[in-house]
Amino acid sequence: MDAVTMTETTITTALARPQAGSPPATRGTTGAAAGQETARRAAQEFEALFLAEMLSPVFESVDTDGLFGGGEGEKIFRSLMVQEYGKAVASAGGVGIAATVQNEILRMQENQR
């Protein structure tokens, strides 16, 4: 699955239904507050994916072949590590992409009404 399809799927899924582990503050909220929280989560997930894609080439250039390095297993776990780095950076405030994406999601929702 390529990055664009994965991003579209992530955002569509987040907007379509709230996640099971959503914070209690968003449970029971109605209307605009619930929509804003859903848009915020989708935007943060998008930023995490974007950051992971930007960090991926950095870690691909690191030479780890050695006594205990390299191999297919390392390639798999390296990609998982980069994804987690992207999530960590995005949840710590990111680089400002999530706020812009959230505003666009909310603007598009308003235009559909």
N, C-alpha and C positions, 0 to 999 in steps of 0.2 A: 504494500500500500504506500503510495507516495505521500509526501508531506501535505500537499494541497488537499487531497482526499481525506487524509487523517484529520486535518484541521477542520474541514467542513463537517465531517462526522462528529468531531468533538463539540463544536459549537452548536450544531443542530441538536445533538443529544442533550446538551446542557440546557438549551432553551426549551426543548420539548417536555422534559420532566425533571423535577428536582432530584438531586442525588439522595440516596438513602441516609447518608451521614451528614445531612445538612444541619447547620447549627440550629439550636432551639429557637434563636431569635427570629429565624425566617419561617419557622413552622407556625402556621396559623395566621400569618400575615396575609393580607389580601391586597389585590390591586397593584398599585404602583410600587409599593415597597417590595413585594415579592418579585415583581418583574425586574426591579433594579438589582436585587440580590442575585437573581439568576443571570442577568447580564454581566454583573461583576465577576461571578464565578467563571462564566464562559470566556470573558476577556482575559482573566488571569490564566486560564488554561491555554488560551491562544498565545499569550506572552511566554509562558513556560515552554511551549512547543517551539516558538520562534527562537528563544534563547538557546534551547538545546540544539537546534539546527545551526546556530551561529557558533556554538562551542564545539560542535562535532569535528570540524577540521583541525582545531587546535589539538585535540586529543589523538587524532589519527596520525599526526606528525610525530608523536612521542614514541621513541624507540624503546620497547620494553623487552625485547628478546634477550634472554639471559638464561641462567640456570632454571628459574621457575617462571619465566615470562613467555609470552607469545601463544600462538595456537588459536583455534576456533573458539574455545571457551572464553578466552580473554576478549576477543572481538565482541562476543555477545554481551558479556558483563560490562565492557567499556561503554557500549551504547546505552545500557540501562543506567550506568553511573552518570552519563552525560544528561540523560532525561531527568534524573533526580536533581542534578545540579541546576538545570533549567527551572524545575519546580521550586527549588529552594530560593533561587534568586528572585523569581516572580513573586513568591509569597513574602519575601522580605522587602518588597517595594518595587522590585524590578527596575526597568530603565524608562518607564513612562509610557509604554505601549498600551498597557491594559486600560488606562484611563481613557485614552483616545478611542480604543476599540469599544469600550463600554458606552461611551457617548454616541458612537455611530450606531451601535445595536439599538439603543433606546430611541435615537432619531428615526431609524428605519421602522421601528415598531409604531411610532407615532404616525408616520406617514401612511402606514397600512390601515389605520383606523378610519 
